[in-house]
Amino acid sequence: LQRDGEELLNIDSVVGNLQAEIEAIHMRMAVQQEKRRVVETRILQNRARISPMRFLPTEILQQIFKSCLPNDRYVIPHILSAPLLLCQICRRWRDIAQATPELW
């Protein structure tokens, strides 16, 4: 009977050790996931910096913006359509859209 009690204590000890290892692994995993998130954010930022759209001349973007306008003669401005939507993309697009009288 004493032997069974000792074996049970040993098993409890093993389970406790395994649980501690699992918790340590979860902590390391959380740290690695945060590092991965930081790296993925930097990747997205760098991709945005080298995007071909950033190098299009203003005149080309103005033509593209004009082609985004609805064909209707009388349009009720909406935040989710050109030209208002174009102004929400980035500072450069907002500046270009605001400087293009044909959009307004």
C-alpha positions as CSV (number, residue, x, y, z in Angstrom):
1,L,0.0,0.0,0.0
2,Q,2.8,2.3,0.8
3,R,4.4,1.5,-2.5
4,D,1.2,2.5,-4.3
5,G,1.2,5.8,-2.5
6,E,4.8,6.4,-3.4
7,E,4.1,5.6,-7.0
8,L,1.1,7.9,-7.0
9,L,3.3,10.7,-5.6
10,N,5.9,10.0,-8.4
11,I,3.2,10.1,-11.0
12,D,1.9,13.4,-9.6
13,S,5.4,14.8,-9.6
14,V,5.9,13.7,-13.3
15,V,2.5,15.3,-14.2
16,G,3.5,18.5,-12.4
17,N,6.8,18.6,-14.2
18,L,5.2,18.1,-17.5
19,Q,2.6,20.8,-16.8
20,A,5.5,23.2,-15.9
21,E,7.2,22.3,-19.2
22,I,4.0,22.9,-21.2
23,E,3.6,26.3,-19.6
24,A,7.2,27.2,-20.3
25,I,6.7,26.1,-23.9
26,H,3.5,28.3,-24.1
27,M,5.4,31.3,-22.8
28,R,8.2,30.8,-25.4
29,M,5.7,30.3,-28.1
30,A,3.9,33.6,-27.1
31,V,7.3,35.4,-27.3
32,Q,8.1,33.9,-30.7
33,Q,4.6,34.8,-32.0
34,E,5.1,38.4,-30.9
35,K,8.5,38.5,-32.6
36,R,6.9,37.1,-35.8
37,R,4.1,39.7,-35.6
38,V,6.8,42.5,-35.4
39,V,8.7,41.0,-38.4
40,E,5.5,40.7,-40.4
41,T,4.6,44.3,-39.7
42,R,8.0,45.4,-40.9
43,I,7.6,43.3,-44.0
44,L,4.3,45.0,-44.8
45,Q,5.8,48.5,-44.2
46,N,8.7,47.7,-46.5
47,R,6.5,46.3,-49.2
48,A,4.4,49.5,-49.1
49,R,7.6,51.6,-49.4
50,I,8.6,49.8,-52.6
51,S,5.2,49.5,-54.1
52,P,5.1,50.4,-57.8
53,M,2.1,52.7,-57.0
54,R,4.4,55.0,-55.1
55,F,6.4,55.7,-58.2
56,L,3.6,56.5,-60.6
57,P,3.7,60.1,-61.8
58,T,1.1,62.4,-60.4
59,E,-0.4,62.9,-63.9
60,I,-1.0,59.2,-64.3
61,L,-2.7,59.0,-60.9
62,Q,-4.9,61.9,-61.8
63,Q,-6.0,60.1,-65.0
64,I,-6.7,56.9,-63.0
65,F,-8.6,59.0,-60.4
66,K,-10.8,60.6,-63.1
67,S,-11.6,57.2,-64.5
68,C,-12.9,56.2,-61.0
69,L,-15.6,58.9,-61.1
70,P,-19.2,57.7,-61.6
71,N,-20.8,58.2,-65.0
72,D,-23.9,59.8,-63.5
73,R,-24.3,63.5,-64.1
74,Y,-25.7,64.2,-60.6
75,V,-24.0,62.1,-57.9
76,I,-24.6,62.3,-54.2
77,P,-21.1,62.2,-52.6
78,H,-20.4,59.1,-50.6
79,I,-17.4,58.4,-48.4
80,L,-17.0,55.0,-50.1
81,S,-16.8,56.2,-53.6
82,A,-14.6,58.5,-55.7
83,P,-13.4,61.1,-55.1
84,L,-13.9,60.9,-51.3
85,L,-12.6,57.3,-51.1
86,L,-9.4,58.3,-52.9
87,C,-8.7,60.9,-50.3
88,Q,-8.6,58.2,-47.6
89,I,-5.9,56.0,-49.1
90,C,-2.8,58.0,-48.2
91,R,-1.5,61.5,-47.9
92,R,-0.2,61.6,-51.5
93,W,-3.4,60.4,-53.0
94,R,-5.4,62.9,-50.9
95,D,-3.1,65.7,-52.1
96,I,-3.4,64.7,-55.7
97,A,-7.2,64.2,-55.5
98,Q,-7.7,67.6,-53.9
99,A,-5.4,69.2,-56.5
100,T,-7.4,67.7,-59.4
101,P,-10.4,70.1,-60.1
102,E,-12.0,67.6,-62.4
103,L,-12.8,65.3,-59.5
104,W,-14.8,68.0,-57.7
